[in-house]
Amino acid sequence: MMRIPCINCGPRDENEFVCGGTSHIQRPALDASDETWGSYLFFRDNPKGVHLERWRHAQGCGRWFNLARNTATHEVLSVYAMTEAPPP
Amino acid sequence: MTSSRLAAPFGLRLDRARSLSFEFNDRRMSGYAGDTLASALLANGVQLVGRSFKLHRPRGIFSCGVEDPSGLVDLGSGATRTPNQRATLIELEEGLCAVSVNCWPTVEFDLGAVNGMLSALLPAGFYYKTFKWPNWHLFEPTIRRMAGLGRAAGVADPDRYEEVAAVADVVVVGGGLAGLSAAVSAAQSGAHTILLASGAFLGGSLSWRSDAQIDALVAAAGRAGVRILTRTLAFGVYDHGLVCARESLAQGSDRAAALHAGRGVLRERLWKIRARHIVAAAGAFERPMLFPDNDRPGVMLAGAADKYAHAFGVACGQRVVIAANSDSAYGVAESLRAAGVEVVALVDRRARADIGVDGTSFRTMTDAGIARVDGTTSVRGCTAVSLDAAGRPETFECDSILSAGGHAPAVHLHSQAGGKLRWLEDAAMFVPDGHAPGLVSVGACAGIFDREVAAEHAAQVGRALGCGLIPPVATPQGAGRSLASTVLPGMTGKQFVDLQNDVVVGDVGLAARENYRSVEHLKRYTTTGMGTDQGKTSNVNALVLMGDFTGRQPAEVGTTKFRPPFAPVTLGLLAGRRVGALYRPLKSLPAEHWHQERGALFEQFGTWYRPAAYPLPGETLDVAAQREARAVRESVGVLDGSPLGKLEVFGPDAAEFLDLMYVGTMSTLSIGQARYGVLLNENGIVVDDGIVARSSHAHYWINTTSAGVERTTAAFEEWLQCEYTNLRVVVTPVTSRWGNVTVAGPKAWSWLSTIGFDAGFAPGSMKHMTLRTGALEGVPLRVLRASFSGELGYEVNLPSDHTHWLLERLWARAPEFAAVPYGIEALEILRTEKGFIHIGTDTDGTTLPGDIGFARAVDKKKANFVGRRSLLRPAARDPERLQLVALASGDATTPLPVGAQIAAGSPPTRTEGYVTSSYMSPTLGAPVALGLLARGAERLGERLRVHHLGTTVEAVVVKAPFIDPPGERLNGERFDG
């Protein structure tokens, strides 16, 4: 069970959070092609290494935030607000 | 002769003044306080303990600890029966009872042993190759009965388990010399330190002799403030320094007394410790030798025999032969001789020992190995052969053969933490390659077998961790020299690599020939390293053999991934207190007591415990629900709708936000107006519905379904926080803040007005689907005119702690209106008669809004909303889609079973849909139903065949609703008074 640093509350156990999967996905407009819409709904990268994802402190403050995590080591590299750009 | 009890001073752990009686396979025996079940069995001369997993070979006690592959028993009886417990770990208690596993009718005469005779037909992969035609599942039940180990209790566990969370700077796993040294110096350096020791005693491999250094360290640990937990097995290291451990509680007579009294005890405690640093000091396991019939009862690890003699006062045999691949064997030989055991011979697989062995009083053979073991259920003798061509086979009479194949450091936690391993050629063992992330290994599990070096290194590690410095990496030493492979060339017979899973040397060879060469494939194909011991005695031998068969070094073969748990843990421990009523705690209504007084029959609906109906004396649930539904149609009823989901949405952009969320357009609602809304997910699937009412320009009041409110709140939050971050909107869930008293029926208004509702709420002033705030005797009300029953309906929302008060007020005037309380069952009847859907019952995970009659609403709306783009996919426009229909019974009397499949032909055939809701209508005197049907919208009037459990009934597609198609009742135009 990981320790997740909530952007609002600080480090808490993973079971207080829900993971919302990959972050920074652009929602296509209504006139997007079936293929574009399909890949928005269903296709995700599964990288070994740094993954930018979003988490919600569901059993705490309720805030969504972004988190950069190494999927191989589970090292948490940074957390940043939903409206912020990913770290370089 | 066989194993037996030694006289004092042997048996350091025993309290010979306290004799304990116990039962094994219905035989009454006795032991002493301090015994394990294994030591007590050996002391009673019992060597045959169980039968093996696959071949049903006779097996005995093989080791003295957690690694034991074969000494498994089912412990206890009835509700507390616990299968596959290691006899080596069970502390003897008065009245303990245990039975052998995997044998019938008895362990001595086991019919399954025929498998052993057929073993040539049962090599690795046998099941995969043989039982694949026509279908494995035909054979599975029989094979599962034949194979396997113990039996679980058939009834619920009476014991309790609990969970404790803790934090520490340093957690040390292992209470031996190295672990104590590390813990003491860490604590002395100021670190908050917890030490976990799996056994009842500290000292690890030294715990069974009195040892001044251990005693001094234990005292120092106490002074330094180390928190020591004994009988606490660390079974897993997880992400970010989490150590999980099982503390065994309720030993001995406490538990026996509690069980006798028919109640449970607090049996185990799960520790979840978040550690800044973890120190693994888990020691090492002895590696068995490979020789034919090396699984016979009486064959045992040499270190274990030594421990049985000194700690438990048990001689594992009177005359022993030691099969050696390590200098440690010579020390064991001398130690056993001192205990009065005759060492007949020491057969060393190596060309020479590295320590002085001159003047040994026993026969020593080098470059030699055991070629044959005499005896089946016990050892009667053995034959050793020399690799030297000039050497001749020698036969020894003995009753025990001890195996000293070298050591395997317990690298499990290091590996679980993500550490890498390296192979030491000389000592033939895997040791940690540097530190694992967050974990440092010390002592034997780091490959340090020299006592002084281990203690000094561990103390340095403890100090470094306590001071925030980088701890020194261990330099493995002191293990001596062992050969990697101990197999003698040209041996026939079964040489067991894995005793628990009956894997022999030939199976590994077969796996290599069939190209299952990866160590992970080897494990799955042969099952070596599986089971309750996870190969603690077999892994190294198996992968060395695989290397031999495929011309690779052990380092190239590698090890399988070590995964938690290190040793089996009970499901009870993991479940903790989350069982029974606490598994999924239910919510109670604020006015529960009022419903109880009305005779409510409570049932679980979603996460709520609420009235299904209010049966009168002699009434069944069904009869009561029919009566209640009729009363709502004829006069009036009251329903506690408090579980209804309630959300408040505030903010200048609230209207725009709700337009994005719902299929309907909420921004055009005027203040006080309400509208039905369907909520989709991004795939276009209907996930919830409800009523959205506008309280003010920037304030909406939303009712969701009772089951969907948490999901809907979470979805709203996710869209607001992650996608529409520019919208100024706040969503507040208020389900438990507001109670809901729903009054429905032609006399609904009369009843409400009688208790003082002002004229502004009258149907003439307040239209259907409007919201109006007010007060009754100072209690604030939010009254929504809406109806799930099809009758004139008032949903009176009020502070939840006043729900009981309002129900009482109404009830006092109920007789004048023939009013009844009604439950969920009646509500379901009423809404089905009206063709109102229940999301999740009349929809499934494929239902789009167009399938339930909202195609026009979608087309009419110009703006985007969640899920809209998915409704434009070709699949969304498939004419064969399942669509909601109303169904009447073909003969107007036979009910249509819920879940029954609709198909023109007879099963097996392709289904065209199914029945989703079905009730007897008390008003019509006929069954009414809803269903999902392919092309349903265009099949009005069609007769269908409905199949259910071998019967077929006829149904007709009819026009919904069944009752009051013009909606006069619902609009309040027929209300009385």
Interface residues (C-beta under 8 A of the other chain):
Chain A: M1 M2 R3 D13 E14 G20 S23 R27 P28 L30 A32 D34 W37 L41 R54 R56 A58 G62 R63 W64 T73 H74 M82 T83
Chain B: Y238 D239 H240 G241 L242 K272 R274 G418 P437 E682 N683 A714 E717 E718 Q721 C722 E723 T725 N864 R868 R869 S870 L872 R873 P874
